[in-house]
Each structure stands twice: as structure tokens, then as C-alpha cells.
């Protein structure tokens, strides 16, 4: 079952890593591997959410999502979107950006380096908003309880995440942006550019979140109608069976999943700019990661769930927060790509290890006497 579900992902991984070695040697191999892990880790919760929604859809719409949907996810968001970001930031045409990346890599690197402050500000603010909205939300399960409890209390203040993000943007514009790194080792004042790009990243996040909320509301309305229909069937003495959505409801669900996937793609693509500016390496790494996200979604639908590892979502969001900070810092200071990628991997690994320990403690507590003390401590994420 594992080979059947992940077979294509394994094949794409092998081809992608071999292509990376031929393209840029073992350093490129390492960057692509880190990008793949980063994309998988950041999109793990996306796969869980996708699976929860996908199982309600008819077989036809499941196939549409896993075929057309993956084409949009891999070729649209993971391959085309990085080119668009580079083209806009460096004021190039998309074809010209691709041509330069292959035929004149030195000139391409100069343009991307000079455009990096705007890319970093846009991406840093987008990722920062994802992180802030997560840590300011009160959750039943907490990983780092000593930190998340007080932040959840602060999160009751309306628009706090937007205010914090804007304050951080202002500080960045007045510090790092005044001595932004340029090609050749020089520095330039990019405060205005950083402010405008950062605000654009914030607006993009709010728009994507608004669209996601719109489609989510449509789904909630449809589920409410389903429950009403089930209640009527019970009262009439008719058999009640699980409703599988099709037609308009499934279409709205499909759109919601695509918007959701796009929003998760933003953090993967933008996070990739903190590791490398090379389009080819980004395309290989993010493409491999996207294939595993698809395989994880299929696996969760067919075999069960992996969300017993409850802290993985926390680890992914802390990795997003770390990448946001790193992107803003790289406006002025260069940071080695391997260090940047390792931060996310370490946080994800730490959250996975914490999840495993939590599950063992819960199993031990249930196997002994079912006492509430250990269970209460573990479920709180302490």
C-alpha cells in the first residue's frame, strides 16, 4: 500500500535529486533535499485538512482534485509562481527570467540579489502573518505551553497580529532596509521598497485568508443542510447514511481546497527564497515536496490518519515564523542556505519527537490506571 500510494513520489524524488546533481553538484543536491523536506513539513497540516474534506466528496471529485488539482499545485504554484515572483521583483518578463537563469546566471543572480529586499519583505510579512495568527489563537492542544498560553490570552485583542506585523515591518524598514545588501557587496537604502513590498505581502495574506473564509463558510452551510436532512430522515424512520457531496457543493469544496492549497503554497515558495534564488532548484525541491503532499492526502483518505502527531502543526508554524524572521534579516545580512533550511528541519523534527513522547505517555497512563494527572499534563502540551 505504501509503495502504491507513494510510488510516484519516490520516482519524482529520485529523478529530481539526480537532476540536481547534474545541474549544480552535491551542493545543489543538498539544497533540493532541504527544499523538499521544507515543503513536506510546511504542507503536512495541509494534507491532513485536505484528507478531512476530500473524504466527503464523491469519487469523481476526488479524482478531479488528485489529478487536475495536483497539476495546479505542482506546475502552477510551485513552478510558475516562483518565476512570476522573480520576474516582477527584477522587472523582467517571465521568459526573460527563465532565459537568464539558464544562459546568464551571473546577471540573473545580480538582478535577484538587487530585488531580494522586496522579495524578502513581501514573503517575510506573509509568513509572519501565518505564524502570528497561529500563536495568537487559543488551542486545546499546546506544544510549548509556557509560551502559547500567554500569547493566546493576548490574541483576544482584535487585529493584534496585523498590528504586531506592521510594527515589525516598520522596525525592519528603519534598520535592515536602510543598509540593504546589493550585488557586489554594496548596500543601498531600500526602506521605501521594503515598506511597500511588506504591505503588499500583508494585503495578499488578508485576501487569501478572506477567500478561504468565504469558501469555508459555503462548506459549513452545506454541512448544516446535511445535518438537517439527516435529522428529518431519522424522524421519518428512514435509513441515514453518510452524505457524499457532489454537484455544486463539491465544486465549492474543490475551489476551497485549491485556495487553501494556494495559501500553503505561498509559504513554501516564499520560504524557498530564504534558501535559494535559483528557479531550477526551487522547482525541483518544491515539485518533489508537492508530490508527497498529494501522496499523504491519498494515504490519509485511504488508510487512516497521521494526525496523532499533534505537535507537527505547531512545529511547522514555528518553522514558518523562523523563516519569516530570517527573510527579514537577509535584507541586510547574508545567511547560509543550509543554516536556513536546517532551522525548519530541526523544529519539525523536535515537534515530531515531542508528539511521539506525548503518545507514549498517554498510552502508559491509559495502561496503568487511567489516572487523569499524566493525561491532563500531556494534553496541555507541557
DRENLUMSE-209115 format. One record per residue (C-alpha): residue in three letters; x, y, z. Coordinates in Angstrom, 2 decimals, decimal comma. Layout:
BEGIN
R   residuo        c1        c2        c3
R       ala         X         Y         Z
...
end
This chain:
BEGIN
R   residuo        c1        c2        c3
R       unk      0,00      0,00      0,00
R       unk      2,83      2,39      0,85
R       unk      4,58      1,73     -2,48
R       unk      1,30      2,10     -4,37
R       unk      0,49      5,40     -2,68
R       unk      3,98      6,92     -2,62
R       unk      5,42      5,24     -5,73
R       unk      5,18      8,32     -7,96
R       unk      6,61     10,48     -5,18
R       unk      9,61      8,16     -4,78
R       unk     10,19      8,21     -8,54
R       unk      9,97     12,01     -8,77
R       unk     12,32     12,30     -5,77
R       unk     14,96     10,10     -7,42
R       unk     14,73     11,95    -10,73
R       unk     14,74     15,35     -9,04
R       unk     17,80     14,64     -6,90
R       unk     19,72     13,18     -9,84
R       unk     18,84     16,24    -11,91
R       unk     20,05     18,48     -9,06
R       unk     23,45     16,73     -9,01
R       unk     23,85     17,17    -12,77
R       unk     22,73     20,79    -12,55
R       unk     24,83     22,04     -9,64
R       unk     26,69     19,20     -7,97
R       unk     26,29     17,98     -4,41
R       unk     25,57     21,44     -3,04
R       unk     22,53     21,62     -5,33
R       unk     21,60     18,10     -4,17
R       unk     21,59     19,30     -0,55
R       unk     19,53     22,42     -1,34
R       unk     16,90     20,42     -3,25
R       unk     16,72     17,86     -0,43
R       unk     16,22     20,62      2,17
R       unk     13,58     22,34      0,00
R       unk     11,73     19,03     -0,36
R       unk     11,71     18,45      3,40
R       unk     10,68     22,05      3,99
R       unk      7,75     21,82      1,59
R       unk      6,57     18,50      3,06
R       unk      6,83     19,74      6,64
R       unk      5,09     23,06      5,94
R       unk      2,32     21,32      3,99
R       unk      1,76     18,36      6,33
R       unk     -1,18     20,02      8,04
R       unk     -2,48     20,95      4,59
R       unk     -2,54     17,25      3,68
R       unk     -4,44     16,45      6,89
R       unk     -7,00     19,18      6,17
R       unk     -7,30     18,09      2,53
R       unk     -7,92     14,50      3,58
R       unk    -10,64     15,51      6,05
R       unk    -12,51     17,40      3,33
R       unk    -11,71     15,06      0,45
R       unk    -13,28     12,02      2,12
R       unk    -16,67     13,78      1,99
R       unk    -16,51     14,19     -1,78
R       unk    -17,72     11,78     -4,44
R       unk    -15,22      9,56     -6,25
R       unk    -15,42     11,79     -9,33
R       unk    -14,48     14,95     -7,44
R       unk    -11,78     13,12     -5,50
R       unk    -10,24     12,15     -8,85
R       unk    -10,55     15,75    -10,11
R       unk     -8,71     17,05     -7,05
R       unk     -5,97     14,43     -7,22
R       unk     -5,36     14,96    -10,97
R       unk     -6,24     18,48    -12,09
R       unk     -5,64     19,72     -8,55
R       unk     -2,10     18,36     -8,42
R       unk     -1,33     19,88    -11,83
R       unk     -2,38     23,27    -10,48
R       unk     -0,43     22,69     -7,26
R       unk      2,82     21,47     -8,84
R       unk      3,02     23,30    -12,18
R       unk      1,06     26,39    -11,18
R       unk      2,02     27,34     -7,64
R       unk      5,34     25,52     -7,19
R       unk      6,87     26,00    -10,65
R       unk      5,28     29,05    -12,30
R       unk      4,76     31,18     -9,18
R       unk      8,49     31,43     -8,27
R       unk      9,22     32,59    -11,83
R       unk      6,49     35,22    -11,56
R       unk      7,86     36,50     -8,25
R       unk     11,39     36,81     -9,68
R       unk     10,11     38,41    -12,89
R       unk      8,06     41,05    -11,07
R       unk     10,73     41,80     -8,47
R       unk     13,55     42,06    -11,03
R       unk     11,28     43,81    -13,57
R       unk     11,76     41,11    -16,17
R       unk      9,45     39,16    -18,44
R       unk      8,83     35,56    -17,31
R       unk     10,55     34,14    -20,39
R       unk     13,47     36,52    -19,93
R       unk     13,80     35,50    -16,27
R       unk     13,96     31,81    -17,20
R       unk     16,37     32,50    -20,06
R       unk     18,71     34,48    -17,82
R       unk     18,65     31,81    -15,11
R       unk     19,97     29,26    -17,64
R       unk     22,13     31,28    -20,03
R       unk     23,43     34,18    -17,93
R       unk     23,35     33,00    -14,30
R       unk     25,72     35,77    -13,13
R       unk     23,45     38,55    -14,45
R       unk     20,40     36,70    -13,15
R       unk     21,96     36,46     -9,70
R       unk     22,72     40,19     -9,74
R       unk     19,12     41,08    -10,60
R       unk     17,67     38,72     -8,00
R       unk     20,11     39,96     -5,35
R       unk     19,09     43,56     -6,02
R       unk     15,40     42,54     -5,95
R       unk     15,84     40,44     -2,81
R       unk     14,77     43,19     -0,34
R       unk     11,33     43,41     -1,96
R       unk     11,00     39,61     -2,18
R       unk     12,11     39,20      1,43
R       unk      9,77     41,93      2,71
R       unk      6,77     40,54      0,80
R       unk      7,46     36,96      1,82
R       unk      8,54     37,77      5,35
R       unk      5,29     39,61      6,07
R       unk      3,16     36,88      4,50
R       unk      4,87     34,15      6,54
R       unk      4,87     36,29      9,66
R       unk      1,08     36,71      9,47
R       unk      0,62     32,94      9,20
R       unk      2,77     32,46     12,29
R       unk      1,18     35,27     14,32
R       unk     -2,38     34,16     13,57
R       unk     -1,43     30,68     14,72
R       unk      0,26     31,57     18,02
R       unk     -2,35     34,17     18,98
R       unk     -5,18     31,61     18,62
R       unk     -6,27     29,71     21,72
R       unk     -5,89     25,99     21,01
R       unk     -6,89     22,94     23,02
R       unk     -3,51     21,31     22,39
R       unk     -0,42     23,35     23,19
R       unk      3,14     22,33     22,43
R       unk      5,17     24,98     24,29
R       unk      2,55     25,76     26,90
R       unk      4,68     28,31     28,79
R       unk      4,76     30,44     25,63
R       unk      1,47     29,64     23,92
R       unk     -0,83     30,21     26,91
R       unk      0,05     33,90     27,48
R       unk      0,12     34,55     23,71
R       unk     -3,35     33,02     23,35
R       unk     -4,63     35,43     26,02
R       unk     -3,10     38,36     24,16
R       unk     -4,69     37,06     20,96
R       unk     -8,15     38,02     22,26
R       unk     -7,30     41,60     21,24
R       unk     -8,77     42,23     17,77
R       unk     -6,32     42,65     14,88
R       unk     -3,33     42,11     17,18
R       unk     -1,44     40,04     14,62
R       unk     -1,81     42,79     11,98
R       unk     -0,58     45,44     14,44
R       unk      2,43     43,35     15,50
R       unk      3,29     42,60     11,87
R       unk      3,15     46,29     10,91
R       unk      5,35     47,24     13,87
R       unk      7,91     44,62     12,84
R       unk      7,75     45,91      9,25
R       unk      8,40     49,48     10,41
R       unk     11,37     48,36     12,51
R       unk     12,74     46,37      9,56
R       unk     12,37     49,32      7,20
R       unk     14,18     51,63      9,63
R       unk     17,03     49,17     10,35
R       unk     17,84     46,39      7,88
R       unk     16,33     48,18      4,87
R       unk     18,49     51,28      5,24
R       unk     21,56     49,17      4,50
R       unk     20,06     46,54      2,18
R       unk     22,53     44,08      0,66
R       unk     23,17     44,51     -3,08
R       unk     25,26     42,59     -5,59
R       unk     28,98     43,30     -5,45
R       unk     28,90     43,63     -1,68
R       unk     27,42     47,12     -1,71
R       unk     24,47     48,45      0,27
R       unk     21,56     50,73     -0,60
R       unk     18,66     52,38      1,19
R       unk     15,58     50,29      0,34
R       unk     13,32     51,47      3,15
R       unk     10,52     52,62      0,83
R       unk     10,70     49,45     -1,28
R       unk     10,62     47,25      1,82
R       unk      7,63     49,12      3,27
R       unk      5,61     48,85      0,04
R       unk      6,51     45,18     -0,52
R       unk      5,79     44,29      3,09
R       unk      2,36     45,94      2,93
R       unk      1,71     44,05     -0,33
R       unk      2,57     40,78      1,44
R       unk      0,20     41,65      4,27
R       unk     -2,62     42,52      1,85
R       unk     -2,03     39,27     -0,07
R       unk     -2,34     37,27      3,13
R       unk     -5,59     39,01      4,07
R       unk     -7,05     38,46      0,58
R       unk     -6,12     34,77      0,52
R       unk     -7,48     34,36      4,05
R       unk    -10,69     36,12      3,04
R       unk    -11,20     33,80      0,07
R       unk    -10,50     30,75      2,23
R       unk    -13,01     32,00      4,79
R       unk    -15,63     32,57      2,07
R       unk    -15,37     29,03      0,74
R       unk    -15,18     27,59      4,25
R       unk    -18,47     29,36      5,05
R       unk    -20,02     27,78      1,97
R       unk    -18,90     24,35      3,18
R       unk    -20,23     24,95      6,69
R       unk    -23,62     25,95      5,26
R       unk    -23,68     22,77      3,17
R       unk    -22,78     20,61      6,16
R       unk    -25,54     22,25      8,19
R       unk    -28,04     21,35      5,46
R       unk    -26,71     17,79      5,53
R       unk    -27,33     17,52      9,28
R       unk    -30,85     18,88      8,87
R       unk    -31,54     16,29      6,16
R       unk    -30,22     13,53      8,43
R       unk    -32,48     14,67     11,29
R       unk    -35,51     14,66      9,01
R       unk    -34,62     11,16      7,82
R       unk    -34,41      9,92     11,41
R       unk    -37,77     11,43     12,30
R       unk    -39,34      9,82      9,23
R       unk    -37,81      6,45     10,15
R       unk    -35,71      6,33      7,01
R       unk    -32,16      4,92      6,98
R       unk    -29,44      7,53      7,48
R       unk    -26,19      7,21      5,58
R       unk    -23,15      9,42      5,27
R       unk    -23,69     12,11      2,69
R       unk    -21,15     12,31     -0,07
R       unk    -21,04     15,74     -1,62
R       unk    -21,36     16,18     -5,37
R       unk    -22,51     18,84     -7,79
R       unk    -22,41     22,47     -6,65
R       unk    -21,38     21,58     -3,08
R       unk    -18,43     19,51     -4,29
R       unk    -17,47     22,25     -6,74
R       unk    -17,32     24,80     -3,91
R       unk    -15,33     22,30     -1,88
R       unk    -12,91     21,85     -4,78
R       unk    -12,45     25,63     -5,06
R       unk    -11,91     25,87     -1,33
R       unk     -9,24     23,16     -1,44
R       unk     -7,46     24,95     -4,31
R       unk     -7,48     28,28     -2,44
R       unk     -6,28     26,50      0,68
R       unk     -3,51     24,77     -1,24
R       unk     -2,52     28,08     -2,83
R       unk     -2,21     29,69      0,59
R       unk      0,02     26,86      1,82
R       unk      1,99     27,08     -1,42
R       unk      2,76     30,72     -0,67
R       unk      4,66     29,84      2,49
R       unk      6,54     27,02      0,77
R       unk      7,53     29,11     -2,26
R       unk      8,37     32,22     -0,26
R       unk     10,24     30,19      2,32
R       unk     12,27     28,72     -0,53
R       unk     13,62     32,19     -1,34
R       unk     15,26     32,17      2,09
R       unk     17,23     29,10      0,97
R       unk     17,98     29,76     -2,71
R       unk     17,17     32,19     -5,54
R       unk     17,72     29,67     -8,32
R       unk     14,48     28,87    -10,13
R       unk     15,62     25,40    -11,22
R       unk     16,47     24,27     -7,68
R       unk     13,24     25,76     -6,31
R       unk     11,21     24,00     -8,98
R       unk     12,86     20,64     -8,24
R       unk     12,60     20,88     -4,45
R       unk      9,06     22,27     -4,28
R       unk      7,85     19,89     -7,00
R       unk      9,13     16,89     -5,04
R       unk      7,51     18,21     -1,87
R       unk      4,18     18,79     -3,60
R       unk      4,11     15,19     -4,81
R       unk      4,50     13,96     -1,22
R       unk      1,70     16,25     -0,08
R       unk     -0,56     14,59     -2,66
R       unk      0,56     11,12     -1,56
R       unk     -0,01     11,99      2,09
R       unk     -3,51     13,20      1,26
R       unk     -4,33      9,94     -0,53
R       unk     -2,81      7,90      2,28
R       unk     -4,83      9,72      4,94
R       unk     -8,05      9,21      2,99
R       unk     -7,48      5,51      2,31
R       unk     -5,64      4,25      5,38
R       unk     -6,43      6,42      8,36
R       unk     -4,74      9,43      9,88
R       unk     -1,30     10,63     10,89
R       unk     -2,59     13,49     12,98
R       unk     -1,82     11,57     16,16
R       unk      1,40     13,54     15,91
R       unk     -0,42     16,56     17,23
R       unk      2,56     18,88     17,58
R       unk      3,61     18,68     13,93
R       unk      1,30     21,56     13,05
R       unk      2,91     23,61     15,80
R       unk      6,40     22,74     14,58
R       unk      5,50     23,69     11,01
R       unk      4,19     27,08     12,11
R       unk      7,23     27,77     14,29
R       unk      9,35     26,93     11,24
R       unk      7,29     29,44      9,25
R       unk      7,92     32,07     11,93
R       unk     11,65     31,36     11,88
R       unk     11,74     31,65      8,09
R       unk      9,88     34,97      8,29
R       unk     12,49     36,39     10,66
R       unk     15,34     35,01      8,55
R       unk     13,90     36,57      5,38
R       unk     13,69     39,99      7,02
R       unk     17,23     39,70      8,37
R       unk     18,58     38,71      4,92
R       unk     17,53     42,12      3,61
R       unk     20,86     43,33      5,03
R       unk     22,82     40,23      6,07
R       unk     23,58     37,08      4,09
R       unk     22,71     33,79      5,81
R       unk     23,95     30,43      4,55
R       unk     21,21     28,41      2,82
R       unk     21,98     25,22      4,72
R       unk     21,61     27,03      8,06
R       unk     18,28     28,48      6,95
R       unk     16,96     25,10      5,84
R       unk     18,23     23,32      8,93
R       unk     16,22     25,59     11,25
R       unk     12,93     24,36      9,77
R       unk     14,03     20,72      9,75
R       unk     15,11     20,91     13,41
R       unk     11,81     22,48     14,52
R       unk      9,77     19,88     12,61
R       unk     11,90     17,05     14,00
R       unk     11,56     18,42     17,52
R       unk      7,76     18,64     17,20
R       unk      7,60     15,08     15,83
R       unk      9,74     13,77     18,71
R       unk      7,52     15,64     21,20
R       unk      4,43     14,08     19,60
R       unk      5,89     10,58     19,90
R       unk      6,74     11,18     23,57
R       unk      3,24     12,51     24,20
R       unk      1,64      9,42     22,63
R       unk      3,85      7,12     24,73
R       unk      2,92      8,97     27,93
R       unk     -0,78      8,80     27,07
R       unk     -0,51      5,08     26,32
R       unk      1,35      4,46     29,59
R       unk     -1,19      6,46     31,58
R       unk     -4,09      4,61     29,99
R       unk     -2,38      1,26     30,50
R       unk     -1,73      1,85     34,21
R       unk     -4,81      3,10     35,97
R       unk     -6,25      5,68     33,62
R       unk     -5,27      8,45     36,02
R       unk     -6,12     11,93     34,91
R       unk     -2,93     13,58     36,14
R       unk     -0,48     12,48     33,43
R       unk     -3,15     12,71     30,77
R       unk     -4,03     16,24     31,69
R       unk     -0,39     17,28     31,66
R       unk      0,30     15,67     28,29
R       unk     -2,83     17,01     26,57
R       unk     -1,90     20,53     27,60
R       unk      1,35     20,26     25,67
R       unk      3,59     20,81     28,70
end
